[in-house]
Amino acid sequence: MDAGVVGVFVPIILFLVIGLVIVVSIYFHSREKQMLIEKGLDAQSMKEFFENKRDPYVLMKIGIIAFFFGIGLGIGMMLNEYTDQEYWIPFLLFTLTGLGFMVANFVAKKLEAKDQ
């Protein structure tokens, strides 16, 4: 495939995917509100419902996952440079990102247990 064709289609597809995700998110959020109204909840009950859904540790989880992603990418690039083997980057990237998800979940559960 020609590089010019790829350069044209990648931003278009990226724009369409991001737009689709935003539209679906807005649709499901409004559908959720409609279902709560149909159940007869008043404004105060709906406000409490949406406040209880928030995760107070979401930024910490994202930070831990991003940290492990960066470590995996960095170590993978260094090993790729030293050994001339191309499998290090994806291997360490996925392995350490998965480890980051597990560590973020473990830390969040410990903090939630400490809060209660």
Contact map, one row per residue, 1 for C-alpha under 8 A:
11101100000000000000000000000000000000000000000000000000000000000000000000000000000000000000000000000000000000000000
11111100000000000000000000000000000000000000000000000000000000000000000000000000000000000000000000000000000000000000
11111110000000000000000000000000000000000000000000000000000000000000000000000000000000000000000000000000000000000000
01111111000000000000000000000000000000000000000000000000000000000000000000000000000000000000000000000000000000000000
11111111100000000000000000000000000000000000000000000000000000000000000000000000000000000000000000000000000000000000
11111111110000000000000000000000000000000000000000000000000000000000000000000000000000000000000000000000000000000000
00111111111000000000000000000000000000000000000000000000000000000000000000000000000000000000000000000000000000000000
00011111111100000000000000000000000000000000000000000000000000000000000000000000000000000000000000000000000000000000
00001111111110000000000000000000000000000000000000000000000000000000000000000000000000000000000000000000000000000000
00000111111111000000000000000000000000000000000000000000000000000000000000000000000000000000000000000000000000000000
00000011111111100000000000000000000000000000000000000000000000000000000000000000000000000000000000000000000000000000
00000001111111110000000000000000000000000000000000000000000000000000000000000000000000000000000000000000000000000000
00000000111111111000000000000000000000000000000000000000000000000000000000000000000000000000000000000000000000000000
00000000011111111100000000000000000000000000000000000000000000000000000000000000000000000000000000000000000000000000
00000000001111111110000000000000000000000000000000000000000000000000000000000000000000000000000000000000000000000000
00000000000111111111000000000000000000000000000000000000000000000000000000000000000000000000000000000000000000000000
00000000000011111111100000000000000000000000000000000000000000000000000000000000000000000000000000000000000000000000
00000000000001111111110000000000000000000000000000000000000000000000000000000000000000000000000000000000000000000000
00000000000000111111111000000000000000000000000000000000000000000000000000000000000000000000000000000000000000000000
00000000000000011111111100000000000000000000000000000000000000000000000000000000000000000000000000000000000000000000
00000000000000001111111110000000000000000000000000000000000000000000000000000000000000000000000000000000000000000000
00000000000000000111111111000000000000000000000000000000000000000000000000000000000000000000000000000000000000000000
00000000000000000011111111100000000000000000000000000000000000000000000000000000000000000000000000000000000000000000
00000000000000000001111111110000000000000000000000000000000000000000000000000000000000000000000000000000000000000000
00000000000000000000111111111000000000000000000000000000000000000000000000000000000000000000000000000000000000000000
00000000000000000000011111111100000000000000000000000000000000000000000000000000000000000000000000000000000000000000
00000000000000000000001111111110000000000000000000000000000000000000000000000000000000000000000000000000000000000000
00000000000000000000000111111111000000000000000000000000000000000000000000000000000000000000000000000000000000000000
00000000000000000000000011111111100000000000000000000000000000000000000000000000000000000000000000000000000000000000
00000000000000000000000001111111110000000000000000000000000000000000000000000000000000000000000000000000000000000000
00000000000000000000000000111111111000000000000000000000000000000000000000000000000000000000000000000000000000000000
00000000000000000000000000011111111100000000000000000000000000000000000000000000000000000000000000000000000000000000
00000000000000000000000000001111111110000000000000000000000000000000000000000000000000000000000000000000000000000000
00000000000000000000000000000111111111000000000000000000000000000000000000000000000000000000000000000000000000000000
00000000000000000000000000000011111111100000000000000000000000000000000000000000000000000000000000000000000000000000
00000000000000000000000000000001111111111000010000000000000000000000000000000000000000000000000000000000000000000000
00000000000000000000000000000000111111111100000000000000000000000000000000000000000000000000000000000000000000000000
00000000000000000000000000000000011111111000000000000000000000000000000000000000000000000000000000000000000000000000
00000000000000000000000000000000001111111000000000000000000000000000000000000000000000000000000000000000000000000000
00000000000000000000000000000000000111111100000000000000000000000000000000000000000000000000000000000000000000000000
00000000000000000000000000000000000111111110110000000000000000000000000000000000000000000000000000000000000000000000
00000000000000000000000000000000000010011111110000000000000000000000000000000000000000000000000000000000000000000000
00000000000000000000000000000000000000001111111000000000000000000000000000000000000000000000000000000000000000000000
00000000000000000000000000000000000000000111111100000000000000000000000000000000000000000000000000000000000000000000
00000000000000000000000000000000000000001111111110000000000000000000000000000000000000000000000000000000000000000000
00000000000000000000000000000000000100001111111111000000000000000000000000000000000000000000000000000000000000000000
00000000000000000000000000000000000000000011111111100000000000000000000000000000000000000000000000000000000000000000
00000000000000000000000000000000000000000001111111110000000000000000000000000000000000000000000000000000000000000000
00000000000000000000000000000000000000000000111111111000000000000000000000000000000000000000000000000000000000000000
00000000000000000000000000000000000000000000011111111100000000000000000000000000000000000000000000000000000000000000
00000000000000000000000000000000000000000000001111111100000000000000000000000000000000000000000000000000000000000000
00000000000000000000000000000000000000000000000111111100000000000000000000000000000000000000000000000000000000000000
00000000000000000000000000000000000000000000000011111110000000000000000000000000000000000000000000000000000000000000
00000000000000000000000000000000000000000000000001111111000000000000000000000000000000000000000000000000000000000000
00000000000000000000000000000000000000000000000000001111110000000000000000000000000000000000000000000000000000000000
00000000000000000000000000000000000000000000000000000111111000000000000000000000000000000000000000000000000000000000
00000000000000000000000000000000000000000000000000000011111110000000000000000000000000000000000000000000000100000000
00000000000000000000000000000000000000000000000000000011111111000000000000000000000000000000000000000000000000000000
00000000000000000000000000000000000000000000000000000001111111100000000000000000000000000000000000000000000000000000
00000000000000000000000000000000000000000000000000000000111111110000000000000000000000000000000000000001000000000000
00000000000000000000000000000000000000000000000000000000111111111000000000000000000000000000000000001001100100000000
00000000000000000000000000000000000000000000000000000000011111111100000000000000000000000000000000000001000000000000
00000000000000000000000000000000000000000000000000000000001111111110000000000000000000000000000000000000000000000000
00000000000000000000000000000000000000000000000000000000000111111111000000000000000000000000000000011011000000000000
00000000000000000000000000000000000000000000000000000000000011111111100000000000000000000000000010011001000000000000
00000000000000000000000000000000000000000000000000000000000001111111110000000000000000000000000010010000000000000000
00000000000000000000000000000000000000000000000000000000000000111111111000000000000000000000000000010000000000000000
00000000000000000000000000000000000000000000000000000000000000011111111100000000000000000000000110110000000000000000
00000000000000000000000000000000000000000000000000000000000000001111111110000000000000000000110110010000000000000000
00000000000000000000000000000000000000000000000000000000000000000111111111000000000000000000100000000000000000000000
00000000000000000000000000000000000000000000000000000000000000000011111111100000000000000000000100000000000000000000
00000000000000000000000000000000000000000000000000000000000000000001111111110000000000001001111110000000000000000000
00000000000000000000000000000000000000000000000000000000000000000000111111111000000000001001100000000000000000000000
00000000000000000000000000000000000000000000000000000000000000000000011111111100000000000000000000000000000000000000
00000000000000000000000000000000000000000000000000000000000000000000001111111110000000001001000000000000000000000000
00000000000000000000000000000000000000000000000000000000000000000000000111111111000000011111100000000000000000000000
00000000000000000000000000000000000000000000000000000000000000000000000011111111100000011000000000000000000000000000
00000000000000000000000000000000000000000000000000000000000000000000000001111111110000000000000000000000000000000000
00000000000000000000000000000000000000000000000000000000000000000000000000111111111110011000000000000000000000000000
00000000000000000000000000000000000000000000000000000000000000000000000000011111111111111000000000000000000000000000
00000000000000000000000000000000000000000000000000000000000000000000000000001111111110000000000000000000000000000000
00000000000000000000000000000000000000000000000000000000000000000000000000000111111100000000000000000000000000000000
00000000000000000000000000000000000000000000000000000000000000000000000000000011111110000000000000000000000000000000
00000000000000000000000000000000000000000000000000000000000000000000000000000011111111000000000000000000000000000000
00000000000000000000000000000000000000000000000000000000000000000000000000000011101111110000000000000000000000000000
00000000000000000000000000000000000000000000000000000000000000000000000000000001000111111000000000000000000000000000
00000000000000000000000000000000000000000000000000000000000000000000000000000001000011111110000000000000000000000000
00000000000000000000000000000000000000000000000000000000000000000000000000011011000011111111000000000000000000000000
00000000000000000000000000000000000000000000000000000000000000000000000110111011000001111111100000000000000000000000
00000000000000000000000000000000000000000000000000000000000000000000000000010000000000111111110000000000000000000000
00000000000000000000000000000000000000000000000000000000000000000000000000010000000000111111111000000000000000000000
00000000000000000000000000000000000000000000000000000000000000000000000110110000000000011111111100000000000000000000
00000000000000000000000000000000000000000000000000000000000000000000110110010000000000001111111110000000000000000000
00000000000000000000000000000000000000000000000000000000000000000000100100000000000000000111111111000000000000000000
00000000000000000000000000000000000000000000000000000000000000000000000100000000000000000011111111100000000000000000
00000000000000000000000000000000000000000000000000000000000000000001101100000000000000000001111111110000000000000000
00000000000000000000000000000000000000000000000000000000000000001101100100000000000000000000111111111000000000000000
00000000000000000000000000000000000000000000000000000000000000000000000000000000000000000000011111111100000000000000
00000000000000000000000000000000000000000000000000000000000000000001000000000000000000000000001111111110000000000000
00000000000000000000000000000000000000000000000000000000000000011111100000000000000000000000000111111111000000000000
00000000000000000000000000000000000000000000000000000000000010011000000000000000000000000000000011111111100000000000
00000000000000000000000000000000000000000000000000000000000000000000000000000000000000000000000001111111110000000000
00000000000000000000000000000000000000000000000000000000000000010000000000000000000000000000000000111111111000000000
00000000000000000000000000000000000000000000000000000000000111011000000000000000000000000000000000011111111100000000
00000000000000000000000000000000000000000000000000000000000010000000000000000000000000000000000000001111111110000000
00000000000000000000000000000000000000000000000000000000000000000000000000000000000000000000000000000111111111000000
00000000000000000000000000000000000000000000000000000000000000000000000000000000000000000000000000000011111111100000
00000000000000000000000000000000000000000000000000000000100010000000000000000000000000000000000000000001111111110000
00000000000000000000000000000000000000000000000000000000000000000000000000000000000000000000000000000000111111111000
00000000000000000000000000000000000000000000000000000000000000000000000000000000000000000000000000000000011111111100
00000000000000000000000000000000000000000000000000000000000000000000000000000000000000000000000000000000001111111110
00000000000000000000000000000000000000000000000000000000000000000000000000000000000000000000000000000000000111111111
00000000000000000000000000000000000000000000000000000000000000000000000000000000000000000000000000000000000011111111
00000000000000000000000000000000000000000000000000000000000000000000000000000000000000000000000000000000000001111111
00000000000000000000000000000000000000000000000000000000000000000000000000000000000000000000000000000000000000111111
00000000000000000000000000000000000000000000000000000000000000000000000000000000000000000000000000000000000000011111
